Amino acid sequence: MINYSSLLVSLFLGAAGVLVGHPFDTVKVRLQVQSMDKPLYRGTFHCFQSIIRQESVFGLYKGIGSPMMGLTFINAIVFGVQGNTMRLLAHDTPMNQFLAGAAAGAIQCVICCPMELAKTRMQMQGTGEKKSSRKLYKNSLDCLARIYNREGLRGVNRGMVTTLIRETPGFGVYFLSYDVLTRSLGCEPDDRYMIPKLLFAGGMAGIASWLSTYPVDVIKSRLQADGVGGVNQYSSIADCVRQSVRREGYMVFTRGLTSTLLRAFPVNAATFATVTLVLMYARGVEEGPKDCEPAQPSHHPQIQQQAQPSSL
């Protein structure tokens, strides 16, 4: 049975996470997609400064409507699929945590891919302009509607394969890392350091998840931003990889990584720690296990939920 109090908390944390983390995501996308023939930004902090100076602080929040709208659906999918998969697998082991997380990551791509497509297009719109003289999209919904009218469902799902390649193992590593860390650290209810341990485990799980699939995220961003000006630069995933490596070398797969990791630790630390504590005390500590190693298969997986997509 779904614990609605924990679901509401995860949704609230997800919204807060989007508000705090979206500026870092905008910087990440700008750095990933920018042309190296005429680069606009020298690095993470220069990108932050340039966006604020040229587009105001609101430039950092371009495209935020898309993840805000998709948040509820993504959390519902991840929560339901991960919990039900763990019940189906019956045994709460690190490998099963990986499999359950991977299943959740794969299925939520149905929402995540179009959501990130609209987000990326909105983030790239009006680059370097405080007031864009020619707005192609009014908002995230208008963006998806225009893409659908021009390209159909295939256009709306641009980047779906790379999203699947990123999200499936990424979510698996996410849940696996948190499970391994909490088991190793121990988080007994009467432990005075339980909350710092949960924060550390959640933050490191987020970092591990991003590091495991970050090169794929670079390619996904480039494919989803491709064609904004009416001309497609890449014909396929392989073509995008070839062109990117030929022009920029293998370091291209690390573009935007700094801003991603700066966002990943605090957002995921707060998410995992809060959801874990809410579930622990909502169900009653006396009914649950005495440390992070669950005695019942149905207990541990449900405390591990992702409140931001990709993504996130």
C-alpha positions in Angstrom: 0.0 0.0 0.0 1.3 3.4 -0.9 2.2 5.6 2.1 0.7 8.9 1.0 2.4 11.0 3.7 5.8 9.9 2.3 4.6 10.5 -1.3 3.5 14.0 -0.4 6.8 14.7 1.3 8.8 13.4 -1.7 6.7 15.6 -4.1 7.3 18.6 -1.9 11.0 17.9 -1.8 11.1 17.3 -5.5 9.6 20.8 -6.1 12.1 22.3 -3.8 14.8 20.4 -5.4 13.8 21.7 -8.9 13.8 25.3 -7.6 17.2 24.9 -6.1 18.8 22.7 -8.7 17.4 24.1 -12.0 20.0 26.9 -12.3 22.7 24.3 -12.2 20.9 22.3 -14.8 20.6 25.3 -17.1 24.3 25.8 -16.8 25.0 22.1 -17.5 22.9 22.1 -20.7 24.5 25.4 -22.0 28.0 23.9 -21.5 27.1 20.6 -23.0 25.5 22.0 -26.1 27.6 25.1 -26.9 29.6 25.1 -30.1 33.3 25.0 -29.5 33.9 26.9 -32.7 32.6 30.0 -31.0 32.3 29.1 -27.3 30.2 31.5 -25.2 31.3 30.2 -21.8 34.7 29.3 -20.4 33.4 27.1 -17.6 30.8 26.6 -14.9 31.2 29.9 -13.0 31.7 32.0 -16.1 28.5 30.5 -17.5 26.6 31.4 -14.3 27.9 35.0 -14.4 27.2 35.4 -18.1 23.6 34.2 -17.9 22.8 36.5 -15.0 24.5 39.4 -16.6 23.0 38.9 -20.1 19.7 37.4 -19.3 19.1 38.3 -15.6 18.6 35.7 -12.9 15.5 34.5 -14.6 17.6 33.2 -17.4 18.8 30.5 -15.0 15.2 29.3 -14.7 14.3 29.0 -18.3 12.4 25.7 -18.9 11.6 25.2 -15.3 7.9 24.7 -16.1 8.6 21.3 -17.7 10.2 19.5 -14.8 7.6 21.1 -12.4 4.8 19.6 -14.5 6.4 16.2 -14.9 7.4 15.9 -11.3 4.2 14.3 -10.0 4.0 11.7 -12.7 7.7 10.8 -12.5 7.6 10.3 -8.7 4.4 8.3 -8.9 5.9 6.0 -11.6 9.3 5.6 -9.8 7.6 5.0 -6.4 5.2 2.5 -7.7 7.5 0.5 -10.0 10.4 0.4 -7.6 8.2 -0.7 -4.6 6.3 -3.3 -6.6 9.4 -4.7 -8.2 11.0 -5.2 -4.8 7.9 -7.0 -3.6 8.0 -9.2 -6.8 11.6 -10.0 -6.2 10.8 -10.9 -2.6 14.4 -10.5 -1.2 15.9 -7.2 -0.3 19.4 -7.5 -1.6 21.7 -4.9 -3.2 21.3 -6.6 -6.6 17.5 -6.5 -6.3 17.7 -2.9 -5.4 19.6 -2.3 -8.6 17.1 -4.2 -10.7 14.1 -2.5 -9.1 15.7 0.9 -9.6 16.6 0.1 -13.2 13.0 -1.0 -13.9 11.7 2.2 -12.4 14.2 4.3 -14.4 13.3 2.6 -17.7 9.5 3.0 -17.3 9.6 6.7 -16.2 11.4 7.6 -19.5 7.9 7.8 -21.1 7.4 11.0 -19.1 11.1 12.0 -18.6 12.1 12.2 -22.3 9.5 14.7 -23.6 9.8 16.6 -20.4 13.6 17.0 -20.8 13.2 17.8 -24.5 11.0 20.8 -23.7 13.3 21.8 -20.9 16.3 21.7 -23.1 14.7 23.7 -25.9 13.5 26.3 -23.5 16.9 26.6 -21.8 18.6 27.2 -25.1 16.1 29.8 -26.3 17.2 33.4 -26.2 20.8 32.6 -25.2 22.6 35.8 -24.3 19.5 38.0 -24.6 17.6 39.6 -21.7 14.5 40.0 -23.8 14.5 37.6 -26.7 13.4 39.4 -29.9 12.2 36.2 -31.4 10.7 33.6 -29.1 10.1 30.3 -30.9 8.3 28.8 -27.9 6.0 30.6 -25.4 6.4 27.9 -22.7 7.1 24.2 -22.2 3.6 23.0 -23.4 3.8 25.3 -26.4 7.2 23.8 -27.2 5.9 20.2 -27.1 2.8 21.2 -29.2 4.9 22.9 -31.9 7.3 19.9 -32.0 4.4 17.5 -32.3 2.8 19.5 -35.1 6.0 19.5 -37.1 7.5 16.1 -36.3 4.8 14.0 -34.7 5.3 11.6 -31.8 8.8 10.8 -33.1 9.8 14.4 -32.6 8.3 14.6 -29.1 10.3 11.5 -28.2 13.6 12.8 -29.6 16.4 11.4 -27.5 14.4 8.5 -26.1 17.0 5.9 -26.7 19.7 7.9 -25.0 17.3 8.7 -22.1 16.7 4.9 -21.7 20.4 4.2 -21.8 21.0 6.9 -19.1 18.1 6.3 -16.8 18.0 2.5 -16.7 21.4 1.9 -15.2 21.4 5.4 -13.6 18.5 4.6 -11.4 19.9 1.2 -10.6 23.1 2.7 -9.4 21.2 5.3 -7.5 19.2 2.8 -5.4 22.1 0.3 -5.1 24.5 3.0 -3.9 22.1 4.2 -1.2 21.4 0.7 -0.1 25.1 -0.3 0.2 26.0 2.9 2.0 23.2 2.7 4.5 24.0 -0.9 5.2 27.7 -0.1 5.7 27.2 3.0 7.8 24.4 1.7 9.9 21.6 4.0 10.8 20.0 2.8 14.1 17.1 5.0 15.3 18.9 5.9 18.5 22.2 6.7 16.7 23.0 10.4 17.3 24.7 10.5 13.9 21.8 8.8 11.9 20.8 12.0 10.1 24.3 12.9 8.9 24.8 9.3 7.8 21.5 9.5 5.8 22.5 12.8 4.2 25.9 11.5 3.3 24.5 8.2 1.8 21.8 10.1 -0.2 24.3 12.7 -1.6 26.8 10.1 -2.6 24.1 8.0 -4.2 23.2 11.0 -6.4 26.8 11.6 -7.3 27.4 7.9 -8.1 24.3 7.8 -10.3 25.4 10.8 -12.4 29.0 9.7 -12.8 27.9 6.3 -14.0 26.0 7.6 -17.0 27.1 11.2 -17.5 28.6 10.8 -21.0 25.3 9.5 -22.3 23.6 12.7 -20.8 25.9 14.9 -22.9 24.9 13.1 -26.1 21.2 13.2 -25.1 21.4 17.0 -24.5 23.0 17.5 -27.9 20.5 15.4 -29.7 17.5 17.1 -28.0 18.9 20.6 -28.7 19.7 19.7 -32.3 17.5 21.2 -35.0 16.3 24.2 -33.0 17.5 26.5 -35.8 15.8 24.4 -38.5 19.0 22.4 -39.4 19.9 19.1 -37.9 23.6 18.6 -37.3 23.4 14.9 -36.2 21.8 12.1 -38.1 22.0 9.5 -35.2 23.4 8.8 -31.8 26.6 7.3 -33.4 27.0 10.3 -35.6 26.6 12.7 -32.6 29.3 10.7 -30.7 31.7 10.7 -33.7 31.3 14.4 -34.5 31.6 15.4 -30.8 34.8 13.3 -30.3 36.4 14.4 -33.5 35.9 18.1 -32.8 36.4 18.2 -29.0 38.1 15.0 -28.0 37.0 12.7 -25.3 36.8 15.5 -22.7 33.5 16.5 -24.4 31.9 13.8 -22.2 32.7 15.8 -19.1 31.2 19.1 -20.2 28.9 20.5 -17.5 29.9 17.9 -15.0 30.9 20.4 -12.3 27.5 22.0 -12.1 25.8 18.6 -12.2 27.8 17.4 -9.1 27.3 20.6 -7.3 23.6 20.1 -7.6 23.5 16.3 -7.1 24.9 16.0 -3.6 22.7 18.5 -1.6 19.4 17.7 -3.5 19.7 14.0 -3.2 21.0 14.1 0.4 18.0 16.1 1.5 15.6 13.9 -0.5 16.8 10.6 0.8 17.3 11.6 4.4 13.8 13.3 4.7 11.9 10.5 3.0 13.6 7.9 5.0 12.9 9.7 8.3 9.3 10.4 7.4 8.7 6.7 6.6 10.6 5.5 9.6 8.5 7.5 12.1 5.2 7.3 10.2 5.3 3.5 10.4 6.7 3.4 13.9 10.3 2.6 14.6 9.3 -0.4 16.7 7.7 -2.1 13.7 10.8 -1.7 11.5 14.3 -3.0 11.5 16.8 -1.7 14.0 19.3 -0.6 11.4 19.5 0.1 7.8 19.4 -3.6 6.9 15.7 -4.3 6.5 14.2 -7.5 8.1 11.2 -7.4 5.7 11.4 -7.2 2.0 8.7 -4.6 1.8 10.2 -2.1 4.2 13.5 -0.9 2.8 12.7 -0.3 -0.8 9.9 2.0 -0.1 12.1 4.5 1.8 14.2 5.0 -1.3 12.5 7.3 -3.7 13.7 9.9 -6.2 11.9 13.3 -5.9 13.9 15.3 -9.4 13.9 13.0 -13.0 17.3 13.3 -14.4 17.1 13.9 -14.4 18.4 13.5 -12.4 
